[in-house]
Amino acid sequence: MSEKLIRVYKKMDFNDIRDHLLIYGDLAASCSKCKALDVKLDAAKCPHCQTEFKYISFRNIKHHLPKMQKLVHERPQMTMVDFEDYTRIAGALKAEEFLK
């Protein structure tokens, strides 16, 4: 069996993703709920707001592909979210809220 990472699109509750997302940058991760910085990649919860991380997003997928492969095996319960999709939807929701 040849298992590879592949993108799959699925309708999901954006608020749930926003409240439980770990965003990994070049050096460290941050909590999308409380914006805490320097969160460890292996953290199950945010050290500041205690939010459980259900989702993870990488700012630069190309640089973190080996980490993604490892993460799939070490933390299969986490769902990977495309960072560009996340920021696009977050921006659209902010604009929608602003125009109300």
A tleap script that builds the chain and sets N, CA, C and O, in Angstrom:
source leaprc.protein.ff14SB
mol = sequence {
  NMET SER GLU LYS LEU ILE ARG VAL TYR LYS
  LYS MET ASP PHE ASN ASP ILE ARG ASP HIE
  LEU LEU ILE TYR GLY ASP LEU ALA ALA SER
  CYS SER LYS CYS LYS ALA LEU ASP VAL LYS
  LEU ASP ALA ALA LYS CYS PRO HIE CYS GLN
  THR GLU PHE LYS TYR ILE SER PHE ARG ASN
  ILE LYS HIE HIE LEU PRO LYS MET GLN LYS
  LEU VAL HIE GLU ARG PRO GLN MET THR MET
  VAL ASP PHE GLU ASP TYR THR ARG ILE ALA
  GLY ALA LEU LYS ALA GLU GLU PHE LEU CLYS
}
set mol.1.N position { 0.845 -1.181 0.000 }
set mol.1.CA position { 0.000 0.000 0.000 }
set mol.1.C position { 0.890 1.244 0.000 }
set mol.1.O position { 1.847 1.330 0.769 }
set mol.2.N position { 0.576 2.175 -0.842 }
set mol.2.CA position { 1.377 3.388 -0.980 }
set mol.2.C position { 0.613 4.576 -0.406 }
set mol.2.O position { -0.228 5.160 -1.088 }
set mol.3.N position { 0.900 4.935 0.841 }
set mol.3.CA position { 0.210 6.049 1.483 }
set mol.3.C position { 1.021 7.324 1.328 }
set mol.3.O position { 2.204 7.367 1.665 }
set mol.4.N position { 0.381 8.347 0.820 }
set mol.4.CA position { 0.996 9.656 0.619 }
set mol.4.C position { 0.064 10.731 1.163 }
set mol.4.O position { -1.139 10.508 1.296 }
set mol.5.N position { 0.622 11.894 1.475 }
set mol.5.CA position { -0.202 13.027 1.882 }
set mol.5.C position { -0.847 13.638 0.649 }
set mol.5.O position { -0.185 13.863 -0.364 }
set mol.6.N position { -2.142 13.905 0.743 }
set mol.6.CA position { -2.880 14.515 -0.358 }
set mol.6.C position { -3.944 15.431 0.245 }
set mol.6.O position { -4.536 15.112 1.276 }
set mol.7.N position { -4.180 16.561 -0.399 }
set mol.7.CA position { -5.201 17.492 0.092 }
set mol.7.C position { -6.589 16.939 -0.197 }
set mol.7.O position { -6.858 16.404 -1.273 }
set mol.8.N position { -7.459 17.084 0.791 }
set mol.8.CA position { -8.851 16.676 0.650 }
set mol.8.C position { -9.698 17.836 1.162 }
set mol.8.O position { -9.426 18.368 2.239 }
set mol.9.N position { -10.706 18.230 0.419 }
set mol.9.CA position { -11.548 19.343 0.826 }
set mol.9.C position { -12.816 18.820 1.483 }
set mol.9.O position { -13.446 17.878 1.001 }
set mol.10.N position { -13.176 19.457 2.601 }
set mol.10.CA position { -14.321 19.027 3.388 }
set mol.10.C position { -14.912 20.262 4.065 }
set mol.10.O position { -14.170 21.119 4.545 }
set mol.11.N position { -16.235 20.359 4.106 }
set mol.11.CA position { -16.876 21.463 4.819 }
set mol.11.C position { -16.685 21.243 6.316 }
set mol.11.O position { -16.951 20.163 6.844 }
set mol.12.N position { -16.217 22.297 6.982 }
set mol.12.CA position { -15.970 22.210 8.423 }
set mol.12.C position { -16.377 23.521 9.078 }
set mol.12.O position { -16.503 24.546 8.408 }
set mol.13.N position { -16.581 23.484 10.388 }
set mol.13.CA position { -16.928 24.669 11.164 }
set mol.13.C position { -15.669 25.519 11.347 }
set mol.13.O position { -14.747 25.121 12.060 }
set mol.14.N position { -15.631 26.688 10.705 }
set mol.14.CA position { -14.443 27.535 10.768 }
set mol.14.C position { -14.148 27.990 12.192 }
set mol.14.O position { -12.982 28.078 12.578 }
set mol.15.N position { -15.179 28.282 12.980 }
set mol.15.CA position { -14.961 28.729 14.360 }
set mol.15.C position { -14.260 27.660 15.188 }
set mol.15.O position { -13.417 27.981 16.027 }
set mol.16.N position { -14.598 26.402 14.963 }
set mol.16.CA position { -13.931 25.311 15.676 }
set mol.16.C position { -12.458 25.242 15.278 }
set mol.16.O position { -11.586 25.040 16.122 }
set mol.17.N position { -12.197 25.412 13.995 }
set mol.17.CA position { -10.805 25.394 13.529 }
set mol.17.C position { -10.043 26.566 14.131 }
set mol.17.O position { -8.944 26.385 14.654 }
set mol.18.N position { -10.617 27.768 14.063 }
set mol.18.CA position { -9.942 28.963 14.588 }
set mol.18.C position { -9.632 28.825 16.080 }
set mol.18.O position { -8.582 29.271 16.540 }
set mol.19.N position { -10.535 28.214 16.825 }
set mol.19.CA position { -10.351 28.096 18.273 }
set mol.19.C position { -9.431 26.956 18.689 }
set mol.19.O position { -9.036 26.889 19.853 }
set mol.20.N position { -9.083 26.068 17.781 }
set mol.20.CA position { -8.269 24.899 18.141 }
set mol.20.C position { -7.094 24.685 17.191 }
set mol.20.O position { -6.622 23.560 17.026 }
set mol.21.N position { -6.626 25.764 16.570 }
set mol.21.CA position { -5.576 25.646 15.557 }
set mol.21.C position { -4.206 26.020 16.109 }
set mol.21.O position { -4.046 27.042 16.776 }
set mol.22.N position { -3.234 25.184 15.822 }
set mol.22.CA position { -1.826 25.454 16.103 }
set mol.22.C position { -1.198 25.862 14.778 }
set mol.22.O position { -1.192 25.083 13.825 }
set mol.23.N position { -0.670 27.083 14.714 }
set mol.23.CA position { -0.072 27.589 13.475 }
set mol.23.C position { 1.437 27.525 13.613 }
set mol.23.O position { 2.017 28.166 14.489 }
set mol.24.N position { 2.072 26.749 12.744 }
set mol.24.CA position { 3.519 26.571 12.819 }
set mol.24.C position { 4.213 27.435 11.783 }
set mol.24.O position { 3.935 27.340 10.588 }
set mol.25.N position { 5.125 28.287 12.261 }
set mol.25.CA position { 5.897 29.165 11.384 }
set mol.25.C position { 7.257 28.569 11.086 }
set mol.25.O position { 7.410 27.348 11.066 }
set mol.26.N position { 8.247 29.419 10.854 }
set mol.26.CA position { 9.585 28.939 10.525 }
set mol.26.C position { 10.308 28.347 11.727 }
set mol.26.O position { 11.013 27.347 11.590 }
set mol.27.N position { 10.143 28.949 12.906 }
set mol.27.CA position { 10.888 28.498 14.081 }
set mol.27.C position { 10.019 27.938 15.193 }
set mol.27.O position { 10.432 27.018 15.900 }
set mol.28.N position { 8.834 28.474 15.355 }
set mol.28.CA position { 7.972 28.041 16.450 }
set mol.28.C position { 6.512 28.140 16.017 }
set mol.28.O position { 6.193 28.592 14.917 }
set mol.29.N position { 5.649 27.706 16.912 }
set mol.29.CA position { 4.214 27.704 16.625 }
set mol.29.C position { 3.500 28.739 17.485 }
set mol.29.O position { 4.051 29.244 18.464 }
set mol.30.N position { 2.259 29.046 17.099 }
set mol.30.CA position { 1.438 29.963 17.875 }
set mol.30.C position { 0.016 29.423 17.960 }
set mol.30.O position { -0.428 28.647 17.113 }
set mol.31.N position { -0.680 29.851 18.999 }
set mol.31.CA position { -2.074 29.463 19.214 }
set mol.31.C position { -2.957 30.469 18.482 }
set mol.31.O position { -2.809 31.676 18.674 }
set mol.32.N position { -3.865 29.987 17.652 }
set mol.32.CA position { -4.722 30.914 16.907 }
set mol.32.C position { -5.807 31.525 17.789 }
set mol.32.O position { -6.387 32.550 17.430 }
set mol.33.N position { -6.087 30.917 18.925 }
set mol.33.CA position { -7.140 31.446 19.791 }
set mol.33.C position { -6.647 32.628 20.628 }
set mol.33.O position { -7.264 33.694 20.616 }
set mol.34.N position { -5.533 32.445 21.359 }
set mol.34.CA position { -5.045 33.509 22.239 }
set mol.34.C position { -3.813 34.221 21.689 }
set mol.34.O position { -3.321 35.175 22.292 }
set mol.35.N position { -3.315 33.755 20.540 }
set mol.35.CA position { -2.147 34.345 19.860 }
set mol.35.C position { -0.840 34.146 20.628 }
set mol.35.O position { 0.132 34.857 20.375 }
set mol.36.N position { -0.799 33.194 21.557 }
set mol.36.CA position { 0.436 32.907 22.301 }
set mol.36.C position { 1.521 32.449 21.339 }
set mol.36.O position { 1.251 31.693 20.407 }
set mol.37.N position { 2.748 32.907 21.565 }
set mol.37.CA position { 3.878 32.566 20.714 }
set mol.37.C position { 4.757 31.508 21.366 }
set mol.37.O position { 4.609 31.207 22.550 }
set mol.38.N position { 5.660 30.955 20.594 }
set mol.38.CA position { 6.640 29.964 21.057 }
set mol.38.C position { 5.999 28.713 21.650 }
set mol.38.O position { 6.513 28.150 22.617 }
set mol.39.N position { 4.894 28.282 21.081 }
set mol.39.CA position { 4.259 27.034 21.499 }
set mol.39.C position { 5.019 25.893 20.825 }
set mol.39.O position { 5.346 25.981 19.641 }
set mol.40.N position { 5.296 24.844 21.556 }
set mol.40.CA position { 6.031 23.698 21.013 }
set mol.40.C position { 5.146 22.919 20.048 }
set mol.40.O position { 3.935 22.813 20.242 }
set mol.41.N position { 5.761 22.382 19.019 }
set mol.41.CA position { 5.033 21.620 18.003 }
set mol.41.C position { 4.344 20.395 18.595 }
set mol.41.O position { 3.294 19.977 18.108 }
set mol.42.N position { 4.926 19.822 19.637 }
set mol.42.CA position { 4.346 18.617 20.236 }
set mol.42.C position { 3.338 18.918 21.349 }
set mol.42.O position { 2.856 17.993 22.004 }
set mol.43.N position { 3.014 20.186 21.570 }
set mol.43.CA position { 2.062 20.556 22.621 }
set mol.43.C position { 0.655 20.089 22.253 }
set mol.43.O position { 0.188 20.318 21.138 }
set mol.44.N position { -0.009 19.436 23.193 }
set mol.44.CA position { -1.389 18.996 22.986 }
set mol.44.C position { -2.368 20.120 23.305 }
set mol.44.O position { -3.472 20.170 22.762 }
set mol.45.N position { -1.941 21.041 24.212 }
set mol.45.CA position { -2.767 22.177 24.617 }
set mol.45.C position { -1.914 23.432 24.616 }
set mol.45.O position { -0.690 23.369 24.731 }
set mol.46.N position { -2.574 24.564 24.484 }
set mol.46.CA position { -1.876 25.842 24.570 }
set mol.46.C position { -1.431 26.050 26.016 }
set mol.46.O position { -2.242 25.893 26.929 }
set mol.47.N position { -0.164 26.399 26.249 }
set mol.47.CA position { 0.298 26.605 27.621 }
set mol.47.C position { -0.325 27.837 28.282 }
set mol.47.O position { -0.266 27.964 29.505 }
set mol.48.N position { -0.913 28.737 27.512 }
set mol.48.CA position { -1.493 29.962 28.066 }
set mol.48.C position { -2.998 29.860 28.290 }
set mol.48.O position { -3.473 30.129 29.393 }
set mol.49.N position { -3.758 29.473 27.258 }
set mol.49.CA position { -5.223 29.441 27.386 }
set mol.49.C position { -5.783 28.027 27.568 }
set mol.49.O position { -6.990 27.852 27.738 }
set mol.50.N position { -4.915 27.033 27.532 }
set mol.50.CA position { -5.288 25.624 27.748 }
set mol.50.C position { -6.218 25.055 26.678 }
set mol.50.O position { -6.875 24.041 26.912 }
set mol.51.N position { -6.283 25.687 25.523 }
set mol.51.CA position { -7.083 25.175 24.417 }
set mol.51.C position { -6.441 23.911 23.865 }
set mol.51.O position { -5.231 23.867 23.646 }
set mol.52.N position { -7.245 22.896 23.642 }
set mol.52.CA position { -6.749 21.661 23.034 }
set mol.52.C position { -6.551 21.900 21.540 }
set mol.52.O position { -7.427 22.445 20.869 }
set mol.53.N position { -5.391 21.488 21.025 }
set mol.53.CA position { -5.125 21.624 19.596 }
set mol.53.C position { -5.662 20.408 18.856 }
set mol.53.O position { -5.221 19.282 19.084 }
set mol.54.N position { -6.631 20.652 17.955 }
set mol.54.CA position { -7.194 19.594 17.113 }
set mol.54.C position { -6.676 19.706 15.687 }
set mol.54.O position { -6.698 18.738 14.927 }
set mol.55.N position { -6.207 20.906 15.330 }
set mol.55.CA position { -5.794 21.198 13.958 }
set mol.55.C position { -4.404 21.830 13.959 }
set mol.55.O position { -3.996 22.464 14.932 }
set mol.56.N position { -3.698 21.648 12.870 }
set mol.56.CA position { -2.394 22.285 12.704 }
set mol.56.C position { -2.284 22.819 11.285 }
set mol.56.O position { -2.781 22.220 10.331 }
set mol.57.N position { -1.617 23.965 11.174 }
set mol.57.CA position { -1.405 24.590 9.875 }
set mol.57.C position { 0.046 25.046 9.796 }
set mol.57.O position { 0.603 25.536 10.778 }
set mol.58.N position { 0.650 24.886 8.637 }
set mol.58.CA position { 2.038 25.289 8.428 }
set mol.58.C position { 2.067 26.503 7.513 }
set mol.58.O position { 1.476 26.488 6.433 }
set mol.59.N position { 2.754 27.555 7.944 }
set mol.59.CA position { 2.850 28.774 7.133 }
set mol.59.C position { 3.553 28.511 5.811 }
set mol.59.O position { 3.183 29.082 4.785 }
set mol.60.N position { 4.562 27.653 5.826 }
set mol.60.CA position { 5.308 27.335 4.613 }
set mol.60.C position { 5.403 25.815 4.485 }
set mol.60.O position { 6.292 25.194 5.065 }
set mol.61.N position { 4.504 25.235 3.741 }
set mol.61.CA position { 4.418 23.781 3.614 }
set mol.61.C position { 5.695 23.187 3.040 }
set mol.61.O position { 6.148 22.142 3.506 }
set mol.62.N position { 6.276 23.824 2.050 }
set mol.62.CA position { 7.457 23.262 1.387 }
set mol.62.C position { 8.622 23.062 2.344 }
set mol.62.O position { 9.362 22.086 2.220 }
set mol.63.N position { 8.795 23.973 3.297 }
set mol.63.CA position { 9.890 23.843 4.253 }
set mol.63.C position { 9.591 22.823 5.349 }
set mol.63.O position { 10.511 22.336 6.006 }
set mol.64.N position { 8.337 22.501 5.548 }
set mol.64.CA position { 7.960 21.640 6.667 }
set mol.64.C position { 7.418 20.275 6.261 }
set mol.64.O position { 6.828 19.577 7.086 }
set mol.65.N position { 7.606 19.891 5.023 }
set mol.65.CA position { 7.095 18.602 4.563 }
set mol.65.C position { 7.604 17.427 5.400 }
set mol.65.O position { 6.808 16.544 5.723 }
set mol.66.N position { 8.887 17.369 5.768 }
set mol.66.CA position { 9.334 16.263 6.631 }
set mol.66.C position { 8.632 16.256 7.993 }
set mol.66.O position { 8.327 15.190 8.527 }
set mol.67.N position { 8.375 17.448 8.557 }
set mol.67.CA position { 7.669 17.529 9.840 }
set mol.67.C position { 6.235 17.044 9.688 }
set mol.67.O position { 5.691 16.408 10.591 }
set mol.68.N position { 5.625 17.342 8.552 }
set mol.68.CA position { 4.252 16.912 8.314 }
set mol.68.C position { 4.171 15.391 8.251 }
set mol.68.O position { 3.260 14.790 8.820 }
set mol.69.N position { 5.116 14.777 7.563 }
set mol.69.CA position { 5.143 13.311 7.460 }
set mol.69.C position { 5.270 12.691 8.852 }
set mol.69.O position { 4.577 11.727 9.176 }
set mol.70.N position { 6.153 13.250 9.661 }
set mol.70.CA position { 6.384 12.748 11.019 }
set mol.70.C position { 5.146 12.965 11.895 }
set mol.70.O position { 4.767 12.094 12.678 }
set mol.71.N position { 4.529 14.127 11.752 }
set mol.71.CA position { 3.357 14.472 12.552 }
set mol.71.C position { 2.186 13.528 12.291 }
set mol.71.O position { 1.443 13.191 13.213 }
set mol.72.N position { 2.023 13.106 11.056 }
set mol.72.CA position { 0.939 12.185 10.699 }
set mol.72.C position { 1.046 10.897 11.509 }
set mol.72.O position { 0.037 10.337 11.936 }
set mol.73.N position { 2.262 10.438 11.714 }
set mol.73.CA position { 2.463 9.196 12.463 }
set mol.73.C position { 2.422 9.415 13.973 }
set mol.73.O position { 1.893 8.575 14.702 }
set mol.74.N position { 2.968 10.524 14.449 }
set mol.74.CA position { 3.027 10.780 15.885 }
set mol.74.C position { 1.711 11.286 16.470 }
set mol.74.O position { 1.384 10.980 17.616 }
set mol.75.N position { 0.951 12.064 15.685 }
set mol.75.CA position { -0.300 12.653 16.184 }
set mol.75.C position { -1.408 12.494 15.148 }
set mol.75.O position { -1.843 13.478 14.551 }
set mol.76.N position { -1.864 11.266 14.931 }
set mol.76.CA position { -2.874 11.017 13.893 }
set mol.76.C position { -4.218 11.691 14.169 }
set mol.76.O position { -5.030 11.835 13.254 }
set mol.77.N position { -4.465 12.102 15.403 }
set mol.77.CA position { -5.740 12.745 15.741 }
set mol.77.C position { -5.808 14.194 15.246 }
set mol.77.O position { -6.897 14.764 15.173 }
set mol.78.N position { -4.667 14.793 14.907 }
set mol.78.CA position { -4.659 16.178 14.425 }
set mol.78.C position { -4.969 16.237 12.935 }
set mol.78.O position { -4.488 15.420 12.150 }
set mol.79.N position { -5.779 17.215 12.564 }
set mol.79.CA position { -6.129 17.436 11.167 }
set mol.79.C position { -5.296 18.595 10.636 }
set mol.79.O position { -5.205 19.644 11.274 }
set mol.80.N position { -4.696 18.404 9.479 }
set mol.80.CA position { -3.903 19.475 8.873 }
set mol.80.C position { -4.812 20.385 8.062 }
set mol.80.O position { -5.667 19.926 7.305 }
set mol.81.N position { -4.605 21.691 8.238 }
set mol.81.CA position { -5.408 22.708 7.569 }
set mol.81.C position { -4.479 23.545 6.694 }
set mol.81.O position { -3.405 23.950 7.140 }
set mol.82.N position { -4.882 23.803 5.464 }
set mol.82.CA position { -4.084 24.627 4.566 }
set mol.82.C position { -4.082 26.068 5.074 }
set mol.82.O position { -5.143 26.662 5.259 }
set mol.83.N position { -2.895 26.630 5.301 }
set mol.83.CA position { -2.779 27.969 5.876 }
set mol.83.C position { -3.361 29.040 4.961 }
set mol.83.O position { -3.985 29.986 5.443 }
set mol.84.N position { -3.172 28.910 3.670 }
set mol.84.CA position { -3.725 29.901 2.733 }
set mol.84.C position { -5.248 29.896 2.776 }
set mol.84.O position { -5.871 30.957 2.750 }
set mol.85.N position { -5.849 28.715 2.842 }
set mol.85.CA position { -7.311 28.632 2.963 }
set mol.85.C position { -7.769 29.282 4.265 }
set mol.85.O position { -8.742 30.035 4.287 }
set mol.86.N position { -7.055 28.982 5.348 }
set mol.86.CA position { -7.409 29.522 6.658 }
set mol.86.C position { -7.374 31.052 6.652 }
set mol.86.O position { -8.324 31.694 7.101 }
set mol.87.N position { -6.284 31.640 6.144 }
set mol.87.CA position { -6.169 33.102 6.151 }
set mol.87.C position { -7.171 33.753 5.196 }
set mol.87.O position { -7.684 34.835 5.484 }
set mol.88.N position { -7.451 33.115 4.077 }
set mol.88.CA position { -8.426 33.658 3.121 }
set mol.88.C position { -9.821 33.705 3.741 }
set mol.88.O position { -10.520 34.712 3.628 }
set mol.89.N position { -10.221 32.621 4.392 }
set mol.89.CA position { -11.548 32.573 5.012 }
set mol.89.C position { -11.621 33.521 6.204 }
set mol.89.O position { -12.633 34.195 6.395 }
set mol.90.N position { -10.559 33.582 7.009 }
set mol.90.CA position { -10.533 34.497 8.157 }
set mol.90.C position { -10.673 35.941 7.688 }
set mol.90.O position { -11.411 36.719 8.292 }
set mol.91.N position { -9.978 36.301 6.626 }
set mol.91.CA position { -10.077 37.655 6.080 }
set mol.91.C position { -11.463 37.962 5.546 }
set mol.91.O position { -11.984 39.058 5.755 }
set mol.92.N position { -12.059 37.009 4.861 }
set mol.92.CA position { -13.408 37.196 4.320 }
set mol.92.C position { -14.423 37.379 5.442 }
set mol.92.O position { -15.330 38.204 5.329 }
set mol.93.N position { -14.280 36.620 6.518 }
set mol.93.CA position { -15.204 36.750 7.648 }
set mol.93.C position { -15.033 38.092 8.358 }
set mol.93.O position { -16.015 38.691 8.795 }
set mol.94.N position { -13.786 38.568 8.476 }
set mol.94.CA position { -13.548 39.882 9.089 }
set mol.94.C position { -14.166 40.987 8.241 }
set mol.94.O position { -14.778 41.912 8.775 }
set mol.95.N position { -14.009 40.895 6.932 }
set mol.95.CA position { -14.586 41.895 6.031 }
set mol.95.C position { -16.106 41.870 6.105 }
set mol.95.O position { -16.748 42.919 6.116 }
set mol.96.N position { -16.671 40.691 6.153 }
set mol.96.CA position { -18.126 40.542 6.249 }
set mol.96.C position { -18.640 41.161 7.540 }
set mol.96.O position { -19.661 41.847 7.539 }
set mol.97.N position { -17.936 40.921 8.638 }
set mol.97.CA position { -18.326 41.470 9.939 }
set mol.97.C position { -18.194 43.001 9.937 }
set mol.97.O position { -19.034 43.701 10.504 }
set mol.98.N position { -17.145 43.506 9.303 }
set mol.98.CA position { -16.909 44.949 9.230 }
set mol.98.C position { -18.017 45.655 8.447 }
set mol.98.O position { -18.415 46.767 8.792 }
set mol.99.N position { -18.509 45.008 7.399 }
set mol.99.CA position { -19.515 45.622 6.537 }
set mol.99.C position { -20.940 45.510 7.063 }
set mol.99.O position { -21.870 46.019 6.437 }
set mol.100.N position { -21.123 44.863 8.188 }
set mol.100.CA position { -22.476 44.735 8.756 }
set mol.100.C position { -22.944 46.037 9.344 }
set mol.100.O position { -24.057 46.114 9.864 }
savepdb mol mol.pdb
quit
